[in-house]
């Protein structure tokens, strides 16, 4: 049987990390085996399902680079690929099971079922249907239906154990008496989750079902449905839960968990895939943690998927994202940080060649300080937002300027730079050496005041990288003017003079 896997999200909200990891593992295995990856939309929850969420999840999956061979937007031989368009198929199979006596009509009202459930839980029992309508005669069923009584369709669950061999957890079985006769079709004729999933997986020829371990109890019910239909079930692989650092299930209280949030913060799609792959899986090469998607495809197998829960570690994700950022060419990094600087009001929407080349230079300078792309604006603030009257009031800056000889260093630097023509990096370095000689200062007593004069800050970008960026930036046509080195030193000295009057 050809390898066919599916990812079947519900369009009731944004994709979160657990969903994405499930999609990733399905995609990796399908691509590793040269199989088919199917995207199916499980939108039977009519009240909560929204097409905008479906569009969002399709866009998010494409952004991640997870492509599919069959789905609602590409069609295929086993469609339709939205459950809301497959209702007649579910009713067809339910009628078949009713005709074969493998399912039956249940007329029990919801209030009675809820009372049964309450009593069973109070007695410490696993809630299950008591079978009141299991043995109704065909005539009784017919009369009650003709009278307009609402009914559901329940599966006639056999006695004994039901189990399966999980690709991750091994053999798992339960006693059918703990399950009870469960609903296939609701009273409004819509399919219950487990029934719809089995019908869909059967009709779409799914060979492997990969999903979270929270679905294990559903799997036992689904196998019973496969048995009733006389069909072989697919292979199952259940993935361990993702936990927060406090040991509880990952949720919003641990921070961002939706893919949309991570995307807006500036995580690279390949970095997210890399990190999520390692949340429950280990590669073949000991110690290797940075993978490109193609490497993940080649290495992936369920034999190396862990049973124990995985812990989400934001620091580890940041490290992996930083590692992938460092692999980018400067031009590509510039393209990625451009939207954040444009939003800050510092760059135009469209870059000419000179500005693009300058931005690539700037991107390379700030790269070592970035965990995420959304940090780029803050790292670039020193370039675009230099206000000595404000900046020199910062506590750390004021402490540097209060040190003996600090203003002498800045004053000497201003004199040395004034003597230069067009300022090149070598001119700047020669000016520093001259200041060092005339002031007698060295080390931090020399460079801290110089940094303050050029940036208005106590720490930040390497000055040897900053100087060429400032000089090149001051000639560009930008929404905010970039001050060059001389202009900055002059503005700082003027601020001192103004303050002393």
C-alpha positions in Angstrom: 0.0 0.0 0.0 1.5 3.4 -0.9 2.4 5.6 2.0 -0.3 8.3 2.5 -0.5 10.6 5.4 -2.8 13.5 6.3 -2.8 16.6 8.5 -6.4 17.4 9.4 -6.7 20.6 11.4 -9.9 22.3 12.5 -10.4 25.9 11.3 -11.4 27.1 14.7 -8.4 29.3 15.6 -4.7 29.8 14.8 -2.3 26.9 14.4 -0.3 26.4 17.6 3.0 24.6 18.1 1.4 21.2 18.8 -0.5 21.3 15.6 2.5 22.4 13.6 4.7 19.6 15.0 2.0 17.1 14.0 1.8 18.5 10.5 5.6 18.5 10.3 6.0 14.8 11.4 3.3 13.8 8.9 5.0 15.8 6.1 8.5 14.5 7.0 7.5 10.8 6.9 5.5 11.2 3.7 8.4 13.0 2.0 11.0 10.5 3.4 9.0 7.6 2.0 8.2 9.3 -1.3 4.5 9.2 -0.4 1.5 11.5 -0.5 0.7 14.2 2.0 -3.0 15.2 2.3 -4.4 18.3 3.9 -8.0 17.8 5.1 -10.1 20.4 6.8 -12.1 19.0 9.7 -14.8 21.7 9.9 -17.8 19.8 11.3 -17.9 22.1 14.3 -20.1 24.6 12.3 -20.4 27.1 15.2 -16.6 27.6 15.6 -15.2 26.8 12.2 -14.5 29.9 10.1 -13.1 30.2 6.6 -10.8 33.0 7.7 -9.0 30.5 10.0 -8.8 28.0 7.2 -7.2 30.6 4.9 -4.8 31.5 7.7 -3.7 28.0 8.4 -3.1 27.3 4.7 -1.0 30.5 4.5 0.9 29.5 7.6 1.7 26.0 6.3 2.9 27.5 3.0 5.1 30.0 4.9 6.6 27.0 6.8 7.3 25.3 3.5 5.0 22.3 4.2 3.4 21.6 0.8 0.6 19.1 0.2 -0.3 16.8 -2.7 -4.1 16.8 -2.1 -6.2 19.3 -0.3 -9.0 21.8 -0.5 -7.1 24.2 -2.7 -5.4 21.6 -5.0 -8.1 18.9 -5.1 -7.2 15.3 -5.8 -8.8 12.0 -6.5 -10.3 11.5 -3.0 -12.0 14.8 -2.4 -13.8 16.8 -1.3 -11.2 17.7 1.4 -13.5 19.6 3.8 -15.6 17.5 6.1 -18.5 19.9 5.7 -18.7 18.8 2.1 -18.8 15.0 2.9 -22.0 14.7 5.0 -23.7 12.4 2.5 -20.8 10.0 2.7 -21.0 9.7 6.4 -24.8 9.1 6.3 -24.2 6.4 3.6 -21.8 4.4 5.8 -24.0 4.9 8.9 -27.0 3.5 7.0 -24.9 0.5 6.0 -24.0 -0.2 9.6 -27.6 0.2 10.7 -28.7 -2.2 8.0 -26.1 -4.8 9.0 -27.1 -4.5 12.7 -23.7 -3.2 13.7 -25.2 0.2 14.7 -28.6 1.2 16.2 -30.9 4.1 16.8 -30.7 5.7 20.3 -33.6 7.9 21.5 -32.2 8.7 25.0 -32.6 12.5 25.7 -29.4 14.5 26.6 -30.6 15.2 30.2 -30.9 11.4 30.9 -27.4 10.7 29.4 -25.9 13.6 31.5 -27.5 12.1 34.7 -26.1 8.7 33.9 -22.7 10.3 33.3 -22.9 12.2 36.6 -23.7 9.1 38.6 -21.0 7.0 37.0 -18.3 9.6 37.7 -19.6 9.9 41.3 -19.1 6.2 41.6 -15.6 6.4 40.2 -16.5 4.7 37.0 -15.5 5.5 33.4 -18.5 7.2 31.9 -20.1 5.1 29.1 -23.5 4.6 27.6 -25.7 2.1 29.5 -27.3 0.6 26.4 -30.9 1.5 27.0 -31.8 1.5 23.3 -29.5 -1.3 22.3 -32.2 -4.0 22.0 -35.2 -2.0 20.7 -37.2 -3.9 18.2 -37.2 -2.7 14.6 -40.9 -2.0 14.9 -40.4 0.2 18.0 -37.6 2.1 16.2 -39.7 2.6 13.2 -42.7 3.9 15.2 -40.6 6.3 17.2 -38.9 7.7 14.1 -42.2 8.2 12.4 -43.4 10.0 15.5 -40.6 12.5 14.9 -38.5 11.5 17.9 -34.9 12.7 17.7 -32.3 10.0 17.6 -28.6 9.4 17.3 -26.8 6.5 15.7 -24.6 4.4 18.0 -22.1 1.7 17.2 -22.8 -1.7 18.7 -19.5 -2.2 20.5 -18.4 -5.8 20.9 -17.1 -7.4 24.1 -13.5 -8.1 24.8 -10.4 -6.0 24.4 -9.5 -3.6 21.5 -5.9 -2.6 20.8 -3.3 -1.6 18.4 0.4 -1.5 17.9 1.5 2.1 18.1 4.6 3.2 16.2 5.9 5.2 19.2 4.3 3.7 22.3 4.1 0.1 21.3 1.0 -2.1 22.0 -2.0 -0.4 23.7 -5.3 -2.0 24.5 -8.4 -1.4 26.6 -11.5 -3.4 27.6 -14.4 -2.5 25.4 -16.7 -2.3 28.5 -14.9 1.0 29.4 -15.9 2.4 26.1 -19.6 1.6 25.7 -21.7 2.1 22.6 -20.6 5.5 21.3 -22.3 7.9 18.9 -21.6 7.8 15.1 -24.2 10.4 13.9 -25.7 13.1 16.1 -29.4 13.7 16.2 -29.1 16.4 13.6 -27.5 13.9 11.2 -24.0 15.2 11.4 -21.1 12.8 11.9 -19.3 12.5 15.2 -15.6 13.1 15.1 -14.4 9.5 15.3 -16.9 8.3 12.7 -16.1 11.1 10.2 -12.3 10.5 10.6 -12.6 6.8 9.9 -14.7 7.3 6.8 -12.4 10.0 5.6 -9.2 8.1 6.3 -10.7 5.0 4.6 -11.8 6.9 1.5 -8.6 8.8 1.2 -6.5 5.6 1.5 -4.6 6.9 4.5 -1.9 4.4 5.4 -0.4 6.2 8.6 -2.2 8.3 11.1 0.2 10.5 13.1 -1.2 12.8 15.8 -0.9 13.7 19.5 -1.2 11.2 22.3 -4.4 12.8 23.5 -6.1 10.9 20.6 -5.1 7.5 21.9 -8.6 6.9 23.4 -10.1 8.0 20.1 -8.0 5.4 18.3 -9.6 2.5 20.2 -13.0 3.7 19.1 -11.9 4.2 15.6 -10.5 0.7 15.4 -13.9 -0.6 16.4 -15.4 1.3 13.6 -12.9 -0.1 11.1 -13.8 -3.6 12.4 -17.5 -2.9 11.9 -16.8 -1.7 8.3 -14.7 -4.8 7.7 -11.6 -2.7 6.9 -8.0 -2.9 8.1 -7.0 0.2 10.1 -4.0 2.3 9.2 -0.7 2.4 11.2 -0.9 4.7 14.2 1.8 6.9 15.7 1.0 9.1 18.6 3.3 12.0 19.6 4.0 12.9 23.2 2.6 16.1 24.7 4.6 19.3 24.6 5.1 20.7 28.1 6.0 24.1 29.4 9.1 24.4 31.7 6.8 24.1 34.8 5.8 20.6 33.6 2.2 21.5 32.6 0.8 21.2 29.1 2.0 24.1 26.9 -0.5 26.9 26.8 -0.8 30.6 26.3 0.3 31.2 29.9 3.8 30.0 28.9 4.0 32.8 26.3 3.4 32.7 22.6 2.2 29.3 21.3 0.5 30.1 18.0 2.4 30.0 14.8 1.0 33.4 13.9 2.7 34.9 17.0 6.1 33.3 16.3 5.9 34.4 12.7 5.2 38.0 13.7 8.1 38.0 16.1 10.5 37.2 13.3 11.3 33.5 13.7 12.5 31.9 10.4 10.3 29.1 9.1 13.2 26.8 8.7 14.3 27.5 12.3 10.8 26.7 13.7 10.7 23.5 11.7 14.2 22.6 13.0 13.2 23.2 16.6 9.8 21.5 16.4 11.4 18.4 14.8 13.6 18.1 17.9 10.7 18.3 20.3 10.3 14.6 20.5 12.7 13.3 17.9 16.5 12.9 17.7 18.6 12.9 14.5 21.0 10.2 13.4 24.1 12.2 14.0 24.9 12.6 17.7 25.2 16.3 18.8 23.8 17.7 15.5 21.0 20.1 16.2 20.9 22.5 13.2 19.0 21.0 10.3 17.7 22.3 7.0 14.3 20.9 6.0 15.9 18.6 3.4 18.1 17.1 6.0 15.1 16.5 8.3 13.3 14.7 5.5 16.3 12.4 4.9 16.9 11.6 8.5 13.3 11.2 9.9 11.9 8.0 11.2 9.5 7.0 13.9 12.1 4.8 15.5 13.8 7.9 16.9 10.6 9.6 18.1 10.5 9.7 21.9 7.7 8.5 24.2 8.5 11.0 27.0 6.9 14.5 26.8 9.0 17.2 25.2 9.6 20.5 27.1 9.3 23.7 25.2 12.4 25.8 25.8 12.3 29.4 24.4 16.0 29.8 24.9 16.7 26.8 22.8 14.4 28.0 20.0 16.1 31.4 20.1 19.5 29.7 19.8 18.3 27.7 16.8 16.8 30.7 15.2 20.0 32.7 15.7 21.9 29.9 14.1 19.7 29.9 11.0 19.9 33.7 10.8 23.7 33.4 10.7 23.4 31.2 7.6 21.6 33.8 5.6 23.3 36.0 3.0 23.4 39.7 4.0 21.1 40.6 1.1 18.5 38.1 2.3 18.8 39.3 5.9 18.3 42.9 4.7 15.1 41.8 3.0 13.8 40.2 6.2 14.5 43.1 8.5 13.3 45.8 6.1 9.6 45.5 7.1 10.5 46.1 10.8 12.6 49.2 10.0 9.9 50.4 7.7 7.3 50.0 10.4 9.5 52.1 12.7 9.4 54.9 10.1 13.1 54.8 9.3 13.0 53.2 5.8 10.8 53.8 2.7 8.6 51.0 1.4 10.7 50.5 -1.7 14.5 50.5 -1.6 16.8 51.8 -4.3 20.0 50.0 -5.0 22.2 52.2 -2.8 19.8 51.9 0.2 19.5 48.1 -0.3 23.3 47.7 -0.3 23.6 49.9 2.8 20.8 47.9 4.6 22.7 44.7 3.8 25.8 46.2 5.5 23.7 47.3 8.5 22.1 43.8 8.7 25.5 42.2 8.8 26.5 44.5 11.7 23.5 43.8 13.9 23.3 40.0 13.1 25.2 38.9 16.2 22.7 40.7 18.4 19.6 39.1 17.0 17.6 36.2 18.3 14.6 37.2 16.3 13.9 39.6 13.4 11.6 41.8 15.4 14.6 42.8 17.5 16.2 44.4 14.5 14.5 47.8 15.0 15.8 48.2 18.5 19.3 47.2 17.4 19.2 49.7 14.6 17.8 52.5 16.8 21.2 54.0 17.4 21.5 54.6 13.6 18.2 56.5 13.2 17.3 57.8 16.6 20.3 59.9 17.9 19.2 62.7 20.2 22.1 63.9 22.5 20.0 66.1 24.7 18.0 63.0 25.6 20.6 60.2 25.3 23.2 61.9 27.5 20.8 61.9 30.4 20.7 58.1 30.7 22.3 56.9 33.9 25.0 54.7 32.4 25.9 57.4 29.8 26.0 60.1 32.5 28.3 58.0 34.6 30.7 57.6 31.8 30.7 61.3 31.0 31.3 62.0 34.7 34.6 60.1 34.7 37.8 62.2 34.7 39.0 63.0 31.2 35.8 61.8 29.4 34.9 65.1 27.9 38.6 65.7 27.0 38.5 62.6 24.9 35.4 63.7 23.1 36.7 67.2 22.6 40.0 65.9 21.1 38.1 63.5 18.9 36.1 66.4 17.5 39.3 68.3 16.8 40.9 65.4 15.0 37.8 64.6 12.9 37.5 68.3 11.9 40.9 68.1 10.3 39.9 65.2 8.0 38.4 65.4 4.5 35.9 62.7 3.5 35.8 60.4 6.5 36.9 56.8 5.8 37.3 54.1 8.4 41.1 54.5 8.3 40.7 58.2 9.0 38.6 57.4 12.1 41.2 54.9 13.3 44.0 57.4 12.9 41.9 60.0 14.8 41.5 57.5 17.7 45.2 56.9 17.9 45.8 60.7 18.0 43.3 61.1 20.8 44.9 58.3 22.7 48.2 60.0 22.5 47.0 63.5 23.3 44.7 62.5 26.2 46.8 59.7 27.6 43.7 57.6 27.9 43.4 53.9 26.8 41.1 51.0 27.1 37.6 51.7 28.4 38.6 55.2 29.5 39.2 56.0 25.8 36.6 54.0 24.0 33.6 54.4 26.4 33.5 58.2 25.9 34.0 57.7 22.1 31.1 55.3 22.1 28.9 57.8 23.9 29.9 60.5 21.4 28.9 58.3 18.4 25.9 56.6 19.8 24.6 58.3 22.9 24.7 54.8 24.6 27.0 52.9 26.9 27.1 49.7 24.8 26.1 48.4 21.4 27.4 47.8 17.9 31.1 47.5 17.2 32.4 51.0 16.4 34.6 49.8 13.5 31.4 48.5 11.9 29.2 51.4 13.0 31.4 54.2 11.5 31.2 53.1 7.8 27.4 52.6 8.3 26.9 56.1 9.6 29.0 57.7 6.9 27.3 55.8 4.1 23.8 56.3 5.6 24.0 60.1 5.9 23.9 60.5 2.1 20.8 58.4 1.5 17.3 59.7 0.9 15.5 58.2 4.0 12.5 59.3 6.0 14.8 60.0 8.9 18.2 61.6 8.4 21.2 59.6 9.5 23.9 61.7 11.2 27.5 61.0 10.3 30.4 60.6 12.7 31.5 64.3 12.7 27.9 65.5 13.0 27.3 63.3 16.0 30.5 64.3 17.9 29.7 68.0 17.1 26.1 67.6 18.4 27.3 66.0 21.6 29.8 68.8 22.3 27.2 71.4 21.5 24.8 69.7 24.0 27.5 70.0 26.7 28.1 73.7 25.9 24.4 74.4 26.0 24.1 72.6 29.3 26.9 74.6 30.8 25.4 78.0 30.0 
